[in-house]
Amino acid sequence: MRALIQRVKRASVSIDGTLHSATGAGMLILLGVEVGDTEADLEWLTGKIARLRIFDDAEGVMNLDVSNIGGEIMVVSQFTLCASTKKGNRPSYIAAAREDEAVPMYERFKSRIAEMTGCKVECGVFGADMAVELVNDGPVTIWIDSRNRY
């Protein structure tokens, strides 16, 4: 599993020009599920993100996690995070899990991140053509890949 985490002041998802979901300050998590991702990948990734200290404390040091600040979380599925650009100029998405594998992992990810953080979690719609808007805070953007944890 691959996640791109952005610290945001706010984020929203619209589908066909209609607002679907929105959050205030916290995290926007773009999530890519790869073929062969396991429950162990999911648990490691959600735990890592839940404990990620990317929010400022009283001294302005990034020392707080999303639950420490009472933040909100937006999770959006994004298969393009699984792209390979090793050959040519057209990305290959062969590593991206198909819907029957990816949807259950995406749904479980949303549940686990909510459980681990106690934060409000909003989301996009798996497979939809979404317009994602955000105001990046910092900017702070972190890339995490469950297959690069050792």
Phi, psi and omega in degrees: 000141178237139178225139172247115184253130177237130174283126186233154169277328175194159178209154177208159176232129174241146177231126183054040177078003181248132179299126179261315181202158181206152176225164171267210183299140179156233184232143164252122180246115172268125189240127174245127178257129182256157175305130177088000176299144185242173174300326178296320176299314182297313181296317179297313183294314180296320178296317180298314181293317181300326182264002184294118184267088182238011180247144186288140171271189183298335180267004180081017179261135178291095187224003184241148175264176187298325179287330177299329182262001183066035184282175178242161183229136172244126178246127181231127177289139180209093183296338182292346174294342181269008184294144170250132179241024183294324183242136174063199184246355178257118182299146175258134181249022184298333180282345181289134179294145176285165187307317183296334177266321187285318184301311179300323178293318178298314179296318179294320178302312181300316179296314182292320180293325176294316179298316185287330184257334187073012183268157171294131180238121174253171182204169171270198178241122183305128176081354181281157172274101188252149168255112181258124177243144178207156168246106182290136182255108178132287358285145173235118180225125184236136178252128178228133179235121183297341180273358177244039184267350181252000000 
